[in-house]
Amino acid sequence: MTSKTIRNLLLTGLVFVLAACATVPITGRKQMNLFPEREMIATSLTQYDAFLKENKLSKDKAKVAMVKSCGDRIAKAVEEFMNANGMGDRVANFQWEFNLVEDDTPNAWCMPGGKVVFYTGILPYTQTETGLAVVMGHEIAHAVARHGNERMSQQMGIQALGQGLAIALNEKPAETQQIWMTAFGVGANVGVMLPFSRSHENEADKMGLIFMAMAGYDPSEAVEFWKRMGESGGQKPPEFLSTHPADDTRVANLKAFLPEAMKYYKKR
């Protein structure tokens, strides 16, 4: 390979990377998304449907209704905010869906396109619909901020240059699917990705506070929710080995950002 060819490849890669740069709403942080969002959303539809077929949906009508009602309220508030601030393209192709599955794990996640799942195991910690809104706002923030795309781009790296997500799934389905699931909160690896993931969690916390406040939920409940999570017991890894901030760190950060979030709060 000649030096000219190498230079041209590097320039092509640089143009590709620069074109993939974007700005996260509210926080203004610059990010790199190598995959077209339409591919991310199309893949999420397939992965989400597969997950629902493999897991048991809750039949508790009251709890299911609460999850769907909370999700709809926050989704509507997010869309209104994005459209009013010239960022409607971020959610233009979202097909919101909110489901509750029977699983004792205290977890929830949101895929690109607004595909949300709550596990019944997190409900004892959320306790109320406002507590649920803390988690809902946080997970929706991950999708709006396109954290999954960013994490996929980081993990697949140079391999993804010039190769679409659909192609990657066809050529290396098991490997690419594992990266996909990791990017959206199912599993975690100790390594270079962890500090980056913690930055995503902090960003989603901030955006989530504002999103729940816009929907009429008191954002101060976030502090109480994470205190409950911190008091839940069980051995936890040191902060540097965790994809999430330590409980004390998270509560401190939320308290610091709460005055800004309260500016958006309109009690319903």
Secondary structure in CASP SS format (residue, H / E / C, confidence):
PFRMAT SS
TARGET T0000
AUTHOR 0000-0000-0000
METHOD secondary structure of the structure
MODEL  1
M C 1.00
T C 1.00
S H 1.00
K H 1.00
T H 1.00
I H 1.00
R H 1.00
N H 1.00
L H 1.00
L H 1.00
L H 1.00
T H 1.00
G H 1.00
L H 1.00
V H 1.00
F H 1.00
V H 1.00
L H 1.00
A H 1.00
A C 1.00
C E 1.00
A E 1.00
T E 1.00
V C 1.00
P C 1.00
I C 1.00
T C 1.00
G C 1.00
R C 1.00
K E 1.00
Q E 1.00
M E 1.00
N C 1.00
L C 1.00
F C 1.00
P C 1.00
E H 1.00
R H 1.00
E H 1.00
M H 1.00
I H 1.00
A H 1.00
T H 1.00
S H 1.00
L H 1.00
T H 1.00
Q H 1.00
Y H 1.00
D H 1.00
A H 1.00
F H 1.00
L H 1.00
K H 1.00
E H 1.00
N C 1.00
K C 1.00
L E 1.00
S C 1.00
K C 1.00
D C 1.00
K H 1.00
A H 1.00
K H 1.00
V H 1.00
A H 1.00
M H 1.00
V H 1.00
K H 1.00
S H 1.00
C H 1.00
G H 1.00
D H 1.00
R H 1.00
I H 1.00
A H 1.00
K H 1.00
A H 1.00
V H 1.00
E H 1.00
E H 1.00
F H 1.00
M H 1.00
N H 1.00
A H 1.00
N C 1.00
G C 1.00
M C 1.00
G H 1.00
D H 1.00
R H 1.00
V C 1.00
A C 1.00
N C 1.00
F C 1.00
Q C 1.00
W C 1.00
E E 1.00
F E 1.00
N E 1.00
L E 1.00
V E 1.00
E C 1.00
D C 1.00
D C 1.00
T C 1.00
P C 1.00
N C 1.00
A E 1.00
W E 1.00
C E 1.00
M E 1.00
P C 1.00
G C 1.00
G C 1.00
K E 1.00
V E 1.00
V E 1.00
F E 1.00
Y E 1.00
T H 1.00
G H 1.00
I H 1.00
L H 1.00
P H 1.00
Y H 1.00
T H 1.00
Q C 1.00
T C 1.00
E H 1.00
T H 1.00
G H 1.00
L H 1.00
A H 1.00
V H 1.00
V H 1.00
M H 1.00
G H 1.00
H H 1.00
E H 1.00
I H 1.00
A H 1.00
H H 1.00
A H 1.00
V H 1.00
A C 1.00
R C 1.00
H H 1.00
G H 1.00
N H 1.00
E H 1.00
R H 1.00
M H 1.00
S H 1.00
Q H 1.00
Q H 1.00
M H 1.00
G H 1.00
I H 1.00
Q H 1.00
A H 1.00
L C 1.00
G C 1.00
Q C 1.00
G C 1.00
L H 1.00
A H 1.00
I H 1.00
A H 1.00
L H 1.00
N H 1.00
E H 1.00
K C 1.00
P H 1.00
A H 1.00
E H 1.00
T H 1.00
Q H 1.00
Q H 1.00
I H 1.00
W H 1.00
M H 1.00
T H 1.00
A H 1.00
F C 1.00
G C 1.00
V C 1.00
G C 1.00
A C 1.00
N C 1.00
V C 1.00
G C 1.00
V C 1.00
M H 1.00
L H 1.00
P H 1.00
F H 1.00
S H 1.00
R H 1.00
S H 1.00
H H 1.00
E H 1.00
N H 1.00
E H 1.00
A H 1.00
D H 1.00
K H 1.00
M H 1.00
G H 1.00
L H 1.00
I H 1.00
F H 1.00
M H 1.00
A H 1.00
M H 1.00
A C 1.00
G C 1.00
Y C 1.00
D C 1.00
P C 1.00
S C 1.00
E H 1.00
A H 1.00
V H 1.00
E H 1.00
F H 1.00
W H 1.00
K H 1.00
R H 1.00
M H 1.00
G H 1.00
E C 1.00
S C 1.00
G C 1.00
G C 1.00
Q C 1.00
K C 1.00
P C 1.00
P C 1.00
E H 1.00
F H 1.00
L H 1.00
S C 1.00
T C 1.00
H C 1.00
P C 1.00
A C 1.00
D H 1.00
D H 1.00
T H 1.00
R H 1.00
V H 1.00
A H 1.00
N H 1.00
L H 1.00
K H 1.00
A H 1.00
F H 1.00
L H 1.00
P H 1.00
E H 1.00
A H 1.00
M H 1.00
K C 1.00
Y C 1.00
Y C 1.00
K C 1.00
K C 1.00
R C 1.00
END
